[in-house]
Amino acid sequence: MGEAVELTVGDQQVRLSSPDKVYFPESGFTKLDVARYYVSVGEGITRALFERPTTLERYPEGVGGESFFQKRAPKNLPGWIPTARISFPSGRHADEICPTTPAAVVWAANLGCITFHPWPVRRADTDHPDELRIDLDPQPGTDFGDAVRAAEQLRPLLEELGLHGWPKTSGGRGLHVFVPILPEWNFAQVRRAAIAVGRELERRDPSRVTTKWWKEERGERIFVDYNQTARDRTIASAYSVRPNARATVSAPLRWEELADAHPDDFTVGTMPARYAEVGDVHAGMDEHPCRLDAALELAARDEHEHGLGDLPYPPEHPKVKGEPKRVQPSRAKRPAE
């Protein structure tokens, strides 16, 4: 696997063990390749993770081996990597790492971390998200192109609500649109806003977009996964490597790039050159946080005028007052005739 090497990352020396270990058998990318990739996009991924409690998706033997999500900070965490205490829906707590430098990212990569999953909060206030995250998830029969079409309809809707979205590839078939917001609303309120946005997008294009939680009801449409805004749900960060054979990465894009983009365009091998040429195209994302007032007013109108209340939470989430039954429609008991 080769002798350990020392990488200079900013002001830190980061030790990388087994640098020649192959992490992506099909493409041949090694642990050292992944670490160097993260160095090449260091400022960009640090911006995406900065002071955010972050779950590590680890593949110690590469993407063909076993993997696990590490929420609690590793015991050997260096003193220069801060942490924050987050609370789960169950009421339990954990201290998660909060990267503030590229060196922290490379340190985690040495542990086999392929993908970084930051919470939509900062460590100074872990109960009030500062990002509204909209996940456009292609269902069977749809693809990335369908997600792009949904995003192109989402953009003007967001602007109508006083929200400015920043798109990125998921690294798979989907798209993520992040909206920086003021941290004035709790997780339930941000989720309510996401549901309202998803429902309005569905109204405007019902044959292509859905907010149906149950897969059997979605059809060949793009699912707006509103539950990615629920507490303890996270989305792969910008510039994160994804654990697939192609070693794709979650690529921040400009809106005008969407139509010509494809997830396979952005990999561990190709993203460094793009980054060197254009830099972090989401660098200004946090400079003008938005307000959720209009989106929450839309949610209130949906409830009062159309009787549209809450939608189901993820199965592991505690039952919430006002939430509909978490029963798959085809298995729901029919009333006696």
C-alpha positions in Angstrom: 0.0 0.0 0.0 3.1 2.2 0.1 4.7 4.1 3.0 2.8 6.9 4.6 3.2 10.4 3.1 2.9 13.8 4.6 0.8 16.4 2.7 1.2 20.1 3.4 -2.3 21.5 3.5 -2.3 25.2 4.4 -0.5 25.5 7.7 -0.9 21.8 8.6 1.0 18.7 7.8 -1.5 15.8 7.3 -0.3 12.2 7.4 -1.7 9.9 4.8 -1.3 6.2 5.5 -1.4 3.6 2.7 -1.5 6.2 -0.1 -1.5 3.7 -2.9 -4.6 1.8 -1.7 -7.0 1.7 -4.6 -10.3 3.4 -3.6 -12.0 3.2 -7.0 -11.1 -0.1 -8.7 -12.7 0.7 -12.1 -11.0 4.1 -12.5 -7.9 3.3 -10.5 -8.0 6.3 -8.3 -6.1 5.7 -5.0 -6.4 7.2 -1.5 -3.7 9.6 -2.5 -5.6 10.7 -5.6 -8.7 11.4 -3.4 -6.6 13.4 -0.9 -5.0 15.4 -3.7 -8.4 16.0 -5.2 -9.6 17.5 -2.0 -6.5 19.7 -1.8 -7.2 20.9 -5.3 -10.8 22.0 -4.4 -9.8 22.9 -0.8 -11.3 26.4 -0.6 -14.5 25.3 -2.3 -15.3 22.3 -0.1 -14.2 24.2 3.0 -16.7 26.9 2.1 -19.4 24.2 1.8 -18.5 22.6 5.1 -17.4 25.6 7.1 -18.4 25.2 10.8 -21.1 22.8 9.9 -21.5 19.6 11.9 -20.6 16.9 9.4 -21.2 13.2 9.1 -18.4 11.2 7.4 -19.3 8.5 4.9 -16.3 6.2 5.2 -15.0 3.5 2.9 -11.8 2.4 4.6 -11.1 -0.3 2.0 -12.4 1.7 -1.0 -15.8 1.9 -2.6 -15.9 -1.9 -3.2 -15.6 -2.6 0.5 -17.8 -2.1 3.6 -18.9 1.4 4.5 -20.5 3.3 7.4 -21.6 6.7 8.3 -19.7 8.2 11.3 -21.7 10.9 13.1 -19.6 11.1 16.2 -16.2 12.7 16.0 -13.4 10.1 15.9 -11.5 9.6 19.1 -8.2 10.6 17.5 -9.6 14.0 16.3 -6.8 16.6 16.2 -7.3 19.6 18.5 -7.3 22.0 15.6 -10.6 20.5 14.2 -13.6 21.9 16.1 -16.8 20.0 16.9 -20.4 20.9 17.7 -23.0 19.0 19.7 -26.1 18.2 17.6 -29.3 16.6 18.8 -31.2 13.9 16.9 -35.0 13.5 16.7 -34.7 10.8 19.3 -33.4 13.3 21.8 -29.9 11.8 21.8 -26.8 13.9 21.2 -23.5 13.6 19.4 -20.4 15.8 18.9 -19.7 16.0 15.2 -16.6 17.5 13.5 -17.0 20.9 12.0 -14.3 21.4 9.3 -12.9 24.9 9.0 -9.8 24.3 6.9 -8.9 22.1 3.9 -6.6 20.2 6.2 -9.6 18.9 8.1 -11.1 17.6 4.9 -7.8 15.8 4.0 -7.5 14.4 7.5 -10.9 12.9 7.2 -10.1 11.5 3.7 -7.2 9.7 5.4 -9.8 7.8 7.4 -11.5 6.7 4.2 -14.1 9.4 4.1 -15.3 9.6 0.5 -18.4 11.8 1.0 -19.0 14.6 3.5 -22.6 15.1 4.7 -22.9 18.5 6.5 -25.9 19.6 8.5 -27.7 22.8 7.2 -26.6 24.6 10.4 -23.5 26.2 11.8 -21.9 25.1 15.1 -22.9 28.4 16.8 -26.6 27.5 16.4 -27.5 23.9 15.6 -31.2 24.3 15.9 -31.8 26.9 13.2 -30.8 26.0 9.6 -29.1 28.6 7.4 -29.8 26.7 4.2 -33.0 25.5 2.5 -32.0 22.5 0.5 -34.2 21.2 -2.3 -33.4 17.7 -3.6 -34.7 16.9 -7.1 -34.6 13.1 -7.2 -35.3 11.3 -10.5 -37.6 8.3 -10.2 -37.4 5.2 -12.4 -38.1 6.2 -16.0 -36.6 9.7 -15.5 -33.1 10.9 -15.6 -30.8 13.9 -15.0 -32.3 15.8 -18.0 -35.7 15.6 -16.3 -34.2 16.9 -13.1 -32.7 19.8 -15.1 -36.1 20.7 -16.6 -37.6 20.7 -13.1 -34.8 22.9 -11.8 -35.4 25.3 -14.7 -39.0 25.7 -13.5 -37.9 25.9 -9.9 -35.6 28.9 -10.5 -38.3 31.4 -11.3 -40.6 30.1 -8.6 -37.8 30.6 -6.0 -37.3 34.2 -7.3 -41.0 34.9 -6.9 -40.7 33.9 -3.3 -37.6 36.1 -2.7 -35.3 33.1 -2.7 -32.1 32.7 -4.8 -31.1 29.1 -5.5 -27.6 27.7 -6.2 -27.7 24.4 -8.2 -25.3 21.5 -8.1 -25.2 18.0 -9.3 -25.8 15.3 -6.7 -23.0 13.3 -8.3 -25.7 10.8 -9.3 -28.7 11.3 -11.4 -30.2 14.1 -9.4 -29.8 17.8 -8.7 -29.6 19.8 -5.5 -30.6 23.5 -5.2 -29.4 25.2 -2.1 -30.9 28.5 -0.9 -29.0 30.4 1.8 -31.4 31.7 4.5 -31.2 33.7 7.7 -31.1 31.3 10.7 -34.4 32.5 12.1 -36.5 29.4 11.6 -36.4 25.9 13.1 -36.2 22.6 11.3 -40.0 22.1 11.2 -40.5 25.6 9.7 -37.8 25.1 7.1 -39.3 21.7 6.2 -42.7 23.4 5.9 -41.3 25.9 3.5 -39.7 23.1 1.4 -43.1 21.3 1.2 -44.8 24.5 0.0 -42.1 25.1 -2.7 -42.4 21.4 -3.8 -46.2 21.6 -4.0 -46.2 24.8 -6.0 -43.7 23.3 -8.4 -45.9 20.2 -8.7 -48.9 22.3 -9.4 -47.0 24.0 -12.3 -45.8 20.8 -13.8 -47.9 17.9 -12.4 -47.0 15.4 -15.1 -43.2 15.8 -14.4 -42.9 16.7 -10.7 -44.3 15.1 -7.5 -44.1 15.5 -3.7 -45.7 12.1 -3.1 -43.7 10.4 -0.3 -44.8 6.8 -1.2 -42.8 5.4 -4.2 -45.9 3.6 -5.6 -47.5 7.0 -6.1 -44.7 8.9 -7.7 -44.7 7.5 -11.2 -42.1 8.6 -13.8 -41.7 12.0 -12.3 -39.1 14.0 -10.4 -39.6 13.7 -6.6 -39.0 16.8 -4.6 -37.6 15.2 -1.5 -38.8 17.6 1.2 -37.7 15.3 4.0 -34.1 16.2 3.2 -34.9 19.2 5.3 -35.9 17.2 8.4 -33.6 17.2 11.4 -30.8 14.7 11.0 -31.2 14.4 7.2 -28.1 15.6 5.3 -27.1 16.0 1.7 -23.7 15.4 0.2 -21.7 18.7 0.2 -20.6 20.5 -2.9 -17.3 19.0 -4.2 -17.9 15.7 -2.2 -16.7 12.6 -4.0 -19.5 10.0 -4.5 -19.0 6.3 -4.0 -19.6 5.1 -7.5 -17.4 3.4 -10.1 -17.0 6.6 -12.0 -15.8 8.6 -9.0 -18.1 11.5 -9.8 -18.3 14.5 -7.5 -21.1 16.8 -6.5 -20.4 19.8 -8.8 -21.6 23.3 -8.1 -22.9 24.9 -11.3 -24.1 28.2 -12.7 -27.7 28.2 -13.8 -26.7 28.8 -17.4 -24.5 25.6 -17.3 -27.4 23.3 -16.4 -28.7 22.5 -19.9 -25.3 21.3 -21.1 -24.1 19.6 -18.0 -24.0 15.8 -17.2 -23.0 14.2 -13.9 -20.3 12.2 -15.5 -18.6 15.4 -16.6 -17.4 16.0 -13.0 -15.1 13.4 -11.5 -12.1 13.2 -9.2 -10.0 13.3 -12.5 -11.7 16.2 -14.2 -12.9 18.6 -11.5 -9.4 19.9 -10.5 -9.0 21.4 -14.0 -12.4 23.0 -13.9 -11.8 24.4 -10.5 -8.4 25.8 -11.5 -10.1 27.5 -14.5 -13.4 28.8 -12.9 -12.8 28.5 -9.2 -15.7 28.0 -6.8 -18.8 29.2 -8.7 -20.8 29.2 -5.5 -18.2 31.3 -3.6 -20.7 34.2 -3.1 -23.5 31.9 -1.9 -23.6 33.0 1.7 -23.3 36.7 1.1 -27.0 37.4 0.7 -29.1 35.1 2.9 -32.8 35.0 2.0 -36.0 35.1 4.1 -38.6 32.3 4.2 -41.6 34.6 4.9 -43.2 34.3 1.4 -42.6 30.5 1.3 -44.3 30.1 4.7 -47.2 32.3 3.6 -47.6 30.0 0.7 -47.7 27.0 3.1 -50.4 28.8 5.2 -52.5 29.4 2.0 -52.1 25.8 1.0 -53.4 24.7 4.4 -56.2 27.2 4.8 -57.5 27.3 1.2 -56.7 23.8 0.0 -56.6 21.8 3.2 -53.0 20.7 2.5 -51.3 20.1 5.8 -48.2 18.2 6.7 -46.7 15.3 4.8 -45.1 12.1 6.3 -41.7 12.2 8.0 -39.0 9.6 7.4 -39.7 6.3 9.1 -37.1 6.7 11.8 -38.4 10.1 12.8 -40.6 10.3 15.9 -44.3 10.8 15.1 -45.2 14.5 14.8 -48.5 16.1 15.7 -50.6 16.8 12.6 -48.6 14.4 10.5 -50.6 12.0 8.3 -50.4 8.3 8.9 -47.2 6.6 7.7 -49.1 3.9 5.9 -48.3 2.9 2.3 -51.5 3.6 0.4 -51.8 0.1 -1.0 -51.6 -1.3 2.5 -53.9 1.1 4.2 -57.0 -0.5 5.7 -60.1 0.4 3.7 -63.2 1.5 5.7 -65.8 -1.2 6.1 -68.7 -0.8 3.6 
